[in-house]
Amino acid sequence: MIEKLKNIREQNNLTASEVAEKVGITKGYYSMIENGKRGLSYPIAVKIADVFGKKPDEIFFDHEFTNEKLIDKEVV
């Protein structure tokens, strides 16, 4: 997740300060999230994802753990 979030931010030509401001958190808190030093609540994950036009799952979860695959595993 750490590299993924940073890569998405950089691909969108945003600084950590800009993302933090859009989300409504401090730059320090955002930087700690991006560096894996702080966890985040689901509402903050949603706000961060909204900045990039994505769903939280696309940023913060491994694709192998999506609902579709979990359903497949439960059925088998």
PyMOL Python script that loads the backbone (N, CA, C, O; Angstrom):
from pymol import cmd

cmd.read_pdbstr("""\
ATOM      1  N   MET A   1       0.825  -1.194   0.000  1.00  0.00           N
ATOM      2  CA  MET A   1       0.000   0.000   0.000  1.00  0.00           C
ATOM      3  C   MET A   1       0.862   1.247   0.000  1.00  0.00           C
ATOM      4  O   MET A   1       0.521   2.231  -0.656  1.00  0.00           O
ATOM      5  N   ILE A   2       1.966   1.225   0.720  1.00  0.00           N
ATOM      6  CA  ILE A   2       2.771   2.420   0.901  1.00  0.00           C
ATOM      7  C   ILE A   2       3.209   2.986  -0.446  1.00  0.00           C
ATOM      8  O   ILE A   2       2.959   4.155  -0.742  1.00  0.00           O
ATOM      9  N   GLU A   3       3.852   2.173  -1.249  1.00  0.00           N
ATOM     10  CA  GLU A   3       4.317   2.648  -2.551  1.00  0.00           C
ATOM     11  C   GLU A   3       3.152   2.987  -3.475  1.00  0.00           C
ATOM     12  O   GLU A   3       3.228   3.932  -4.260  1.00  0.00           O
ATOM     13  N   LYS A   4       2.093   2.224  -3.380  1.00  0.00           N
ATOM     14  CA  LYS A   4       0.938   2.431  -4.252  1.00  0.00           C
ATOM     15  C   LYS A   4       0.330   3.814  -4.042  1.00  0.00           C
ATOM     16  O   LYS A   4       0.046   4.521  -5.009  1.00  0.00           O
ATOM     17  N   LEU A   5       0.128   4.201  -2.784  1.00  0.00           N
ATOM     18  CA  LEU A   5      -0.463   5.498  -2.484  1.00  0.00           C
ATOM     19  C   LEU A   5       0.440   6.627  -2.965  1.00  0.00           C
ATOM     20  O   LEU A   5      -0.035   7.592  -3.563  1.00  0.00           O
ATOM     21  N   LYS A   6       1.724   6.511  -2.711  1.00  0.00           N
ATOM     22  CA  LYS A   6       2.672   7.538  -3.155  1.00  0.00           C
ATOM     23  C   LYS A   6       2.699   7.623  -4.683  1.00  0.00           C
ATOM     24  O   LYS A   6       2.703   8.720  -5.241  1.00  0.00           O
ATOM     25  N   ASN A   7       2.718   6.481  -5.357  1.00  0.00           N
ATOM     26  CA  ASN A   7       2.739   6.466  -6.822  1.00  0.00           C
ATOM     27  C   ASN A   7       1.492   7.127  -7.400  1.00  0.00           C
ATOM     28  O   ASN A   7       1.578   7.901  -8.353  1.00  0.00           O
ATOM     29  N   ILE A   8       0.333   6.821  -6.820  1.00  0.00           N
ATOM     30  CA  ILE A   8      -0.916   7.422  -7.302  1.00  0.00           C
ATOM     31  C   ILE A   8      -0.876   8.934  -7.111  1.00  0.00           C
ATOM     32  O   ILE A   8      -1.279   9.687  -7.997  1.00  0.00           O
ATOM     33  N   ARG A   9      -0.392   9.373  -5.957  1.00  0.00           N
ATOM     34  CA  ARG A   9      -0.294  10.820  -5.691  1.00  0.00           C
ATOM     35  C   ARG A   9       0.623  11.482  -6.711  1.00  0.00           C
ATOM     36  O   ARG A   9       0.282  12.521  -7.278  1.00  0.00           O
ATOM     37  N   GLU A  10       1.778  10.886  -6.942  1.00  0.00           N
ATOM     38  CA  GLU A  10       2.741  11.459  -7.894  1.00  0.00           C
ATOM     39  C   GLU A  10       2.200  11.449  -9.323  1.00  0.00           C
ATOM     40  O   GLU A  10       2.435  12.393 -10.078  1.00  0.00           O
ATOM     41  N   GLN A  11       1.473  10.386  -9.704  1.00  0.00           N
ATOM     42  CA  GLN A  11       0.877  10.317 -11.041  1.00  0.00           C
ATOM     43  C   GLN A  11      -0.156  11.421 -11.248  1.00  0.00           C
ATOM     44  O   GLN A  11      -0.400  11.850 -12.376  1.00  0.00           O
ATOM     45  N   ASN A  12      -0.760  11.876 -10.149  1.00  0.00           N
ATOM     46  CA  ASN A  12      -1.749  12.949 -10.209  1.00  0.00           C
ATOM     47  C   ASN A  12      -1.127  14.328  -9.988  1.00  0.00           C
ATOM     48  O   ASN A  12      -1.834  15.324  -9.840  1.00  0.00           O
ATOM     49  N   ASN A  13       0.203  14.370  -9.968  1.00  0.00           N
ATOM     50  CA  ASN A  13       0.950  15.623  -9.810  1.00  0.00           C
ATOM     51  C   ASN A  13       0.504  16.426  -8.596  1.00  0.00           C
ATOM     52  O   ASN A  13       0.322  17.641  -8.671  1.00  0.00           O
ATOM     53  N   LEU A  14       0.330  15.724  -7.470  1.00  0.00           N
ATOM     54  CA  LEU A  14      -0.056  16.378  -6.230  1.00  0.00           C
ATOM     55  C   LEU A  14       1.032  16.182  -5.184  1.00  0.00           C
ATOM     56  O   LEU A  14       1.714  15.157  -5.163  1.00  0.00           O
ATOM     57  N   THR A  15       1.182  17.168  -4.328  1.00  0.00           N
ATOM     58  CA  THR A  15       2.091  17.033  -3.199  1.00  0.00           C
ATOM     59  C   THR A  15       1.319  16.417  -2.032  1.00  0.00           C
ATOM     60  O   THR A  15       0.089  16.385  -2.038  1.00  0.00           O
ATOM     61  N   ALA A  16       2.048  15.936  -1.042  1.00  0.00           N
ATOM     62  CA  ALA A  16       1.409  15.410   0.159  1.00  0.00           C
ATOM     63  C   ALA A  16       0.583  16.498   0.831  1.00  0.00           C
ATOM     64  O   ALA A  16      -0.496  16.224   1.356  1.00  0.00           O
ATOM     65  N   SER A  17       1.079  17.724   0.820  1.00  0.00           N
ATOM     66  CA  SER A  17       0.351  18.854   1.414  1.00  0.00           C
ATOM     67  C   SER A  17      -0.974  19.096   0.708  1.00  0.00           C
ATOM     68  O   SER A  17      -1.991  19.349   1.354  1.00  0.00           O
ATOM     69  N   GLU A  18      -0.961  19.017  -0.618  1.00  0.00           N
ATOM     70  CA  GLU A  18      -2.191  19.239  -1.387  1.00  0.00           C
ATOM     71  C   GLU A  18      -3.235  18.169  -1.092  1.00  0.00           C
ATOM     72  O   GLU A  18      -4.415  18.478  -0.924  1.00  0.00           O
ATOM     73  N   VAL A  19      -2.803  16.911  -1.028  1.00  0.00           N
ATOM     74  CA  VAL A  19      -3.747  15.831  -0.730  1.00  0.00           C
ATOM     75  C   VAL A  19      -4.297  16.012   0.681  1.00  0.00           C
ATOM     76  O   VAL A  19      -5.503  15.893   0.900  1.00  0.00           O
ATOM     77  N   ALA A  20      -3.422  16.297   1.630  1.00  0.00           N
ATOM     78  CA  ALA A  20      -3.849  16.490   3.019  1.00  0.00           C
ATOM     79  C   ALA A  20      -4.884  17.599   3.120  1.00  0.00           C
ATOM     80  O   ALA A  20      -5.880  17.463   3.830  1.00  0.00           O
ATOM     81  N   GLU A  21      -4.649  18.689   2.416  1.00  0.00           N
ATOM     82  CA  GLU A  21      -5.588  19.813   2.454  1.00  0.00           C
ATOM     83  C   GLU A  21      -6.942  19.415   1.880  1.00  0.00           C
ATOM     84  O   GLU A  21      -7.982  19.760   2.441  1.00  0.00           O
ATOM     85  N   LYS A  22      -6.931  18.697   0.772  1.00  0.00           N
ATOM     86  CA  LYS A  22      -8.192  18.259   0.145  1.00  0.00           C
ATOM     87  C   LYS A  22      -8.969  17.292   1.053  1.00  0.00           C
ATOM     88  O   LYS A  22     -10.199  17.288   1.068  1.00  0.00           O
ATOM     89  N   VAL A  23      -8.228  16.482   1.801  1.00  0.00           N
ATOM     90  CA  VAL A  23      -8.852  15.486   2.674  1.00  0.00           C
ATOM     91  C   VAL A  23      -9.303  16.103   3.994  1.00  0.00           C
ATOM     92  O   VAL A  23     -10.249  15.633   4.625  1.00  0.00           O
ATOM     93  N   GLY A  24      -8.603  17.171   4.400  1.00  0.00           N
ATOM     94  CA  GLY A  24      -8.947  17.818   5.663  1.00  0.00           C
ATOM     95  C   GLY A  24      -8.158  17.278   6.845  1.00  0.00           C
ATOM     96  O   GLY A  24      -8.638  17.269   7.978  1.00  0.00           O
ATOM     97  N   ILE A  25      -6.932  16.826   6.562  1.00  0.00           N
ATOM     98  CA  ILE A  25      -6.040  16.346   7.613  1.00  0.00           C
ATOM     99  C   ILE A  25      -4.719  17.097   7.501  1.00  0.00           C
ATOM    100  O   ILE A  25      -4.486  17.801   6.518  1.00  0.00           O
ATOM    101  N   THR A  26      -3.861  16.953   8.494  1.00  0.00           N
ATOM    102  CA  THR A  26      -2.569  17.634   8.441  1.00  0.00           C
ATOM    103  C   THR A  26      -1.630  16.922   7.474  1.00  0.00           C
ATOM    104  O   THR A  26      -1.793  15.735   7.192  1.00  0.00           O
ATOM    105  N   LYS A  27      -0.651  17.660   6.974  1.00  0.00           N
ATOM    106  CA  LYS A  27       0.344  17.064   6.094  1.00  0.00           C
ATOM    107  C   LYS A  27       1.101  15.965   6.834  1.00  0.00           C
ATOM    108  O   LYS A  27       1.421  14.926   6.258  1.00  0.00           O
ATOM    109  N   GLY A  28       1.385  16.203   8.114  1.00  0.00           N
ATOM    110  CA  GLY A  28       2.097  15.206   8.908  1.00  0.00           C
ATOM    111  C   GLY A  28       1.343  13.894   9.002  1.00  0.00           C
ATOM    112  O   GLY A  28       1.927  12.820   8.858  1.00  0.00           O
ATOM    113  N   TYR A  29       0.036  13.984   9.245  1.00  0.00           N
ATOM    114  CA  TYR A  29      -0.790  12.772   9.338  1.00  0.00           C
ATOM    115  C   TYR A  29      -0.819  12.056   7.991  1.00  0.00           C
ATOM    116  O   TYR A  29      -0.670  10.835   7.930  1.00  0.00           O
ATOM    117  N   TYR A  30      -1.012  12.822   6.901  1.00  0.00           N
ATOM    118  CA  TYR A  30      -1.033  12.190   5.579  1.00  0.00           C
ATOM    119  C   TYR A  30       0.306  11.519   5.283  1.00  0.00           C
ATOM    120  O   TYR A  30       0.339  10.396   4.781  1.00  0.00           O
ATOM    121  N   SER A  31       1.383  12.187   5.585  1.00  0.00           N
ATOM    122  CA  SER A  31       2.715  11.618   5.328  1.00  0.00           C
ATOM    123  C   SER A  31       2.920  10.323   6.102  1.00  0.00           C
ATOM    124  O   SER A  31       3.508   9.374   5.582  1.00  0.00           O
ATOM    125  N   MET A  32       2.437  10.279   7.344  1.00  0.00           N
ATOM    126  CA  MET A  32       2.554   9.053   8.138  1.00  0.00           C
ATOM    127  C   MET A  32       1.730   7.919   7.523  1.00  0.00           C
ATOM    128  O   MET A  32       2.153   6.763   7.536  1.00  0.00           O
ATOM    129  N   ILE A  33       0.554   8.253   6.987  1.00  0.00           N
ATOM    130  CA  ILE A  33      -0.265   7.238   6.299  1.00  0.00           C
ATOM    131  C   ILE A  33       0.498   6.715   5.087  1.00  0.00           C
ATOM    132  O   ILE A  33       0.617   5.506   4.886  1.00  0.00           O
ATOM    133  N   GLU A  34       1.011   7.641   4.286  1.00  0.00           N
ATOM    134  CA  GLU A  34       1.702   7.269   3.060  1.00  0.00           C
ATOM    135  C   GLU A  34       2.959   6.445   3.342  1.00  0.00           C
ATOM    136  O   GLU A  34       3.343   5.598   2.535  1.00  0.00           O
ATOM    137  N   ASN A  35       3.598   6.693   4.485  1.00  0.00           N
ATOM    138  CA  ASN A  35       4.819   5.970   4.840  1.00  0.00           C
ATOM    139  C   ASN A  35       4.560   4.743   5.705  1.00  0.00           C
ATOM    140  O   ASN A  35       5.501   4.087   6.153  1.00  0.00           O
ATOM    141  N   GLY A  36       3.291   4.430   5.942  1.00  0.00           N
ATOM    142  CA  GLY A  36       2.945   3.238   6.698  1.00  0.00           C
ATOM    143  C   GLY A  36       3.166   3.342   8.194  1.00  0.00           C
ATOM    144  O   GLY A  36       3.218   2.327   8.888  1.00  0.00           O
ATOM    145  N   LYS A  37       3.296   4.561   8.696  1.00  0.00           N
ATOM    146  CA  LYS A  37       3.543   4.746  10.127  1.00  0.00           C
ATOM    147  C   LYS A  37       2.275   5.007  10.925  1.00  0.00           C
ATOM    148  O   LYS A  37       2.302   4.979  12.155  1.00  0.00           O
ATOM    149  N   ARG A  38       1.174   5.257  10.246  1.00  0.00           N
ATOM    150  CA  ARG A  38      -0.119   5.463  10.909  1.00  0.00           C
ATOM    151  C   ARG A  38      -1.180   4.737  10.115  1.00  0.00           C
ATOM    152  O   ARG A  38      -1.126   4.664   8.888  1.00  0.00           O
ATOM    153  N   GLY A  39      -2.135   4.208  10.829  1.00  0.00           N
ATOM    154  CA  GLY A  39      -3.290   3.621  10.189  1.00  0.00           C
ATOM    155  C   GLY A  39      -4.278   4.723   9.843  1.00  0.00           C
ATOM    156  O   GLY A  39      -4.035   5.895  10.133  1.00  0.00           O
ATOM    157  N   LEU A  40      -5.371   4.357   9.236  1.00  0.00           N
ATOM    158  CA  LEU A  40      -6.374   5.355   8.913  1.00  0.00           C
ATOM    159  C   LEU A  40      -7.756   4.745   9.044  1.00  0.00           C
ATOM    160  O   LEU A  40      -7.941   3.535   8.917  1.00  0.00           O
ATOM    161  N   SER A  41      -8.713   5.611   9.300  1.00  0.00           N
ATOM    162  CA  SER A  41     -10.096   5.163   9.414  1.00  0.00           C
ATOM    163  C   SER A  41     -10.686   5.001   8.012  1.00  0.00           C
ATOM    164  O   SER A  41     -10.154   5.520   7.031  1.00  0.00           O
ATOM    165  N   TYR A  42     -11.788   4.275   7.946  1.00  0.00           N
ATOM    166  CA  TYR A  42     -12.440   4.102   6.649  1.00  0.00           C
ATOM    167  C   TYR A  42     -12.891   5.439   6.059  1.00  0.00           C
ATOM    168  O   TYR A  42     -12.713   5.655   4.860  1.00  0.00           O
ATOM    169  N   PRO A  43     -13.477   6.357   6.867  1.00  0.00           N
ATOM    170  CA  PRO A  43     -13.867   7.648   6.287  1.00  0.00           C
ATOM    171  C   PRO A  43     -12.685   8.421   5.684  1.00  0.00           C
ATOM    172  O   PRO A  43     -12.839   9.079   4.655  1.00  0.00           O
ATOM    173  N   ILE A  44     -11.528   8.347   6.308  1.00  0.00           N
ATOM    174  CA  ILE A  44     -10.348   9.026   5.745  1.00  0.00           C
ATOM    175  C   ILE A  44      -9.902   8.309   4.472  1.00  0.00           C
ATOM    176  O   ILE A  44      -9.512   8.963   3.504  1.00  0.00           O
ATOM    177  N   ALA A  45      -9.953   6.991   4.457  1.00  0.00           N
ATOM    178  CA  ALA A  45      -9.600   6.234   3.250  1.00  0.00           C
ATOM    179  C   ALA A  45     -10.501   6.626   2.086  1.00  0.00           C
ATOM    180  O   ALA A  45     -10.036   6.762   0.955  1.00  0.00           O
ATOM    181  N   VAL A  46     -11.789   6.807   2.364  1.00  0.00           N
ATOM    182  CA  VAL A  46     -12.741   7.222   1.329  1.00  0.00           C
ATOM    183  C   VAL A  46     -12.384   8.607   0.812  1.00  0.00           C
ATOM    184  O   VAL A  46     -12.402   8.837  -0.397  1.00  0.00           O
ATOM    185  N   LYS A  47     -12.063   9.526   1.703  1.00  0.00           N
ATOM    186  CA  LYS A  47     -11.712  10.896   1.289  1.00  0.00           C
ATOM    187  C   LYS A  47     -10.442  10.912   0.449  1.00  0.00           C
ATOM    188  O   LYS A  47     -10.366  11.622  -0.554  1.00  0.00           O
ATOM    189  N   ILE A  48      -9.446  10.132   0.855  1.00  0.00           N
ATOM    190  CA  ILE A  48      -8.207  10.064   0.071  1.00  0.00           C
ATOM    191  C   ILE A  48      -8.506   9.479  -1.311  1.00  0.00           C
ATOM    192  O   ILE A  48      -8.050  10.011  -2.322  1.00  0.00           O
ATOM    193  N   ALA A  49      -9.258   8.403  -1.355  1.00  0.00           N
ATOM    194  CA  ALA A  49      -9.602   7.781  -2.637  1.00  0.00           C
ATOM    195  C   ALA A  49     -10.362   8.754  -3.529  1.00  0.00           C
ATOM    196  O   ALA A  49     -10.127   8.794  -4.737  1.00  0.00           O
ATOM    197  N   ASP A  50     -11.273   9.543  -2.948  1.00  0.00           N
ATOM    198  CA  ASP A  50     -12.043  10.527  -3.720  1.00  0.00           C
ATOM    199  C   ASP A  50     -11.138  11.555  -4.394  1.00  0.00           C
ATOM    200  O   ASP A  50     -11.412  11.991  -5.513  1.00  0.00           O
ATOM    201  N   VAL A  51     -10.065  11.939  -3.713  1.00  0.00           N
ATOM    202  CA  VAL A  51      -9.123  12.906  -4.296  1.00  0.00           C
ATOM    203  C   VAL A  51      -8.585  12.379  -5.621  1.00  0.00           C
ATOM    204  O   VAL A  51      -8.359  13.146  -6.557  1.00  0.00           O
ATOM    205  N   PHE A  52      -8.382  11.069  -5.694  1.00  0.00           N
ATOM    206  CA  PHE A  52      -7.809  10.456  -6.897  1.00  0.00           C
ATOM    207  C   PHE A  52      -8.853   9.838  -7.817  1.00  0.00           C
ATOM    208  O   PHE A  52      -8.500   9.221  -8.822  1.00  0.00           O
ATOM    209  N   GLY A  53     -10.138   9.997  -7.487  1.00  0.00           N
ATOM    210  CA  GLY A  53     -11.198   9.436  -8.317  1.00  0.00           C
ATOM    211  C   GLY A  53     -11.222   7.922  -8.301  1.00  0.00           C
ATOM    212  O   GLY A  53     -11.559   7.288  -9.301  1.00  0.00           O
ATOM    213  N   LYS A  54     -10.863   7.342  -7.163  1.00  0.00           N
ATOM    214  CA  LYS A  54     -10.819   5.890  -7.044  1.00  0.00           C
ATOM    215  C   LYS A  54     -11.659   5.437  -5.857  1.00  0.00           C
ATOM    216  O   LYS A  54     -12.123   6.251  -5.059  1.00  0.00           O
ATOM    217  N   LYS A  55     -11.846   4.121  -5.753  1.00  0.00           N
ATOM    218  CA  LYS A  55     -12.491   3.519  -4.587  1.00  0.00           C
ATOM    219  C   LYS A  55     -11.387   3.165  -3.590  1.00  0.00           C
ATOM    220  O   LYS A  55     -10.267   2.863  -4.002  1.00  0.00           O
ATOM    221  N   PRO A  56     -11.680   3.197  -2.291  1.00  0.00           N
ATOM    222  CA  PRO A  56     -10.649   2.862  -1.301  1.00  0.00           C
ATOM    223  C   PRO A  56      -9.990   1.510  -1.545  1.00  0.00           C
ATOM    224  O   PRO A  56      -8.784   1.361  -1.348  1.00  0.00           O
ATOM    225  N   ASP A  57     -10.771   0.529  -1.971  1.00  0.00           N
ATOM    226  CA  ASP A  57     -10.219  -0.811  -2.217  1.00  0.00           C
ATOM    227  C   ASP A  57      -9.124  -0.795  -3.277  1.00  0.00           C
ATOM    228  O   ASP A  57      -8.182  -1.585  -3.211  1.00  0.00           O
ATOM    229  N   GLU A  58      -9.244   0.099  -4.249  1.00  0.00           N
ATOM    230  CA  GLU A  58      -8.255   0.169  -5.323  1.00  0.00           C
ATOM    231  C   GLU A  58      -6.901   0.666  -4.820  1.00  0.00           C
ATOM    232  O   GLU A  58      -5.868   0.386  -5.428  1.00  0.00           O
ATOM    233  N   ILE A  59      -6.909   1.393  -3.726  1.00  0.00           N
ATOM    234  CA  ILE A  59      -5.672   1.957  -3.196  1.00  0.00           C
ATOM    235  C   ILE A  59      -5.153   1.165  -2.001  1.00  0.00           C
ATOM    236  O   ILE A  59      -3.962   0.865  -1.922  1.00  0.00           O
ATOM    237  N   PHE A  60      -6.034   0.830  -1.085  1.00  0.00           N
ATOM    238  CA  PHE A  60      -5.606   0.338   0.209  1.00  0.00           C
ATOM    239  C   PHE A  60      -5.665  -1.166   0.399  1.00  0.00           C
ATOM    240  O   PHE A  60      -5.219  -1.665   1.432  1.00  0.00           O
ATOM    241  N   PHE A  61      -6.204  -1.909  -0.569  1.00  0.00           N
ATOM    242  CA  PHE A  61      -6.291  -3.357  -0.421  1.00  0.00           C
ATOM    243  C   PHE A  61      -5.659  -4.048  -1.608  1.00  0.00           C
ATOM    244  O   PHE A  61      -5.692  -3.546  -2.732  1.00  0.00           O
ATOM    245  N   ASP A  62      -5.077  -5.217  -1.342  1.00  0.00           N
ATOM    246  CA  ASP A  62      -4.506  -6.026  -2.401  1.00  0.00           C
ATOM    247  C   ASP A  62      -5.628  -6.533  -3.292  1.00  0.00           C
ATOM    248  O   ASP A  62      -6.691  -6.902  -2.792  1.00  0.00           O
ATOM    249  N   HIS A  63      -5.414  -6.557  -4.587  1.00  0.00           N
ATOM    250  CA  HIS A  63      -6.452  -7.000  -5.504  1.00  0.00           C
ATOM    251  C   HIS A  63      -6.852  -8.458  -5.279  1.00  0.00           C
ATOM    252  O   HIS A  63      -7.972  -8.846  -5.612  1.00  0.00           O
ATOM    253  N   GLU A  64      -5.957  -9.265  -4.721  1.00  0.00           N
ATOM    254  CA  GLU A  64      -6.310 -10.666  -4.510  1.00  0.00           C
ATOM    255  C   GLU A  64      -7.329 -10.840  -3.390  1.00  0.00           C
ATOM    256  O   GLU A  64      -7.867 -11.932  -3.209  1.00  0.00           O
ATOM    257  N   PHE A  65      -7.598  -9.784  -2.643  1.00  0.00           N
ATOM    258  CA  PHE A  65      -8.563  -9.858  -1.555  1.00  0.00           C
ATOM    259  C   PHE A  65      -9.849  -9.098  -1.855  1.00  0.00           C
ATOM    260  O   PHE A  65     -10.531  -8.662  -0.928  1.00  0.00           O
ATOM    261  N   THR A  66     -10.186  -8.935  -3.100  1.00  0.00           N
ATOM    262  CA  THR A  66     -11.420  -8.244  -3.447  1.00  0.00           C
ATOM    263  C   THR A  66     -12.616  -9.115  -3.099  1.00  0.00           C
ATOM    264  O   THR A  66     -12.475 -10.325  -2.927  1.00  0.00           O
ATOM    265  N   ASN A  67     -13.782  -8.512  -2.997  1.00  0.00           N
ATOM    266  CA  ASN A  67     -14.992  -9.247  -2.642  1.00  0.00           C
ATOM    267  C   ASN A  67     -15.251 -10.409  -3.592  1.00  0.00           C
ATOM    268  O   ASN A  67     -15.656 -11.488  -3.160  1.00  0.00           O
ATOM    269  N   GLU A  68     -15.021 -10.193  -4.881  1.00  0.00           N
ATOM    270  CA  GLU A  68     -15.293 -11.238  -5.863  1.00  0.00           C
ATOM    271  C   GLU A  68     -14.479 -12.492  -5.556  1.00  0.00           C
ATOM    272  O   GLU A  68     -15.018 -13.599  -5.584  1.00  0.00           O
ATOM    273  N   LYS A  69     -13.209 -12.334  -5.269  1.00  0.00           N
ATOM    274  CA  LYS A  69     -12.377 -13.494  -4.983  1.00  0.00           C
ATOM    275  C   LYS A  69     -12.716 -14.123  -3.652  1.00  0.00           C
ATOM    276  O   LYS A  69     -12.633 -15.343  -3.504  1.00  0.00           O
ATOM    277  N   LEU A  70     -13.098 -13.306  -2.674  1.00  0.00           N
ATOM    278  CA  LEU A  70     -13.510 -13.874  -1.391  1.00  0.00           C
ATOM    279  C   LEU A  70     -14.778 -14.714  -1.568  1.00  0.00           C
ATOM    280  O   LEU A  70     -14.906 -15.781  -0.969  1.00  0.00           O
ATOM    281  N   ILE A  71     -15.701 -14.235  -2.382  1.00  0.00           N
ATOM    282  CA  ILE A  71     -16.925 -14.991  -2.648  1.00  0.00           C
ATOM    283  C   ILE A  71     -16.566 -16.305  -3.338  1.00  0.00           C
ATOM    284  O   ILE A  71     -17.090 -17.362  -2.985  1.00  0.00           O
ATOM    285  N   ASP A  72     -15.664 -16.233  -4.330  1.00  0.00           N
ATOM    286  CA  ASP A  72     -15.246 -17.453  -5.025  1.00  0.00           C
ATOM    287  C   ASP A  72     -14.662 -18.463  -4.046  1.00  0.00           C
ATOM    288  O   ASP A  72     -14.956 -19.654  -4.144  1.00  0.00           O
ATOM    289  N   LYS A  73     -13.840 -18.008  -3.105  1.00  0.00           N
ATOM    290  CA  LYS A  73     -13.215 -18.896  -2.145  1.00  0.00           C
ATOM    291  C   LYS A  73     -14.241 -19.506  -1.203  1.00  0.00           C
ATOM    292  O   LYS A  73     -14.108 -20.665  -0.812  1.00  0.00           O
ATOM    293  N   GLU A  74     -15.262 -18.741  -0.835  1.00  0.00           N
ATOM    294  CA  GLU A  74     -16.287 -19.253   0.059  1.00  0.00           C
ATOM    295  C   GLU A  74     -17.148 -20.309  -0.617  1.00  0.00           C
ATOM    296  O   GLU A  74     -17.582 -21.266   0.024  1.00  0.00           O
ATOM    297  N   VAL A  75     -17.394 -20.137  -1.899  1.00  0.00           N
ATOM    298  CA  VAL A  75     -18.246 -21.059  -2.636  1.00  0.00           C
ATOM    299  C   VAL A  75     -17.536 -22.387  -2.843  1.00  0.00           C
ATOM    300  O   VAL A  75     -18.173 -23.440  -2.793  1.00  0.00           O
ATOM    301  N   VAL A  76     -16.235 -22.356  -3.075  1.00  0.00           N
ATOM    302  CA  VAL A  76     -15.465 -23.566  -3.398  1.00  0.00           C
ATOM    303  C   VAL A  76     -15.339 -24.471  -2.212  1.00  0.00           C
ATOM    304  O   VAL A  76     -14.723 -25.533  -2.308  1.00  0.00           O
TER     305      VAL A  76
END
""", "prot")
cmd.dss("prot")
cmd.show_as("cartoon", "prot")
cmd.util.cbc("prot")
cmd.orient("prot")
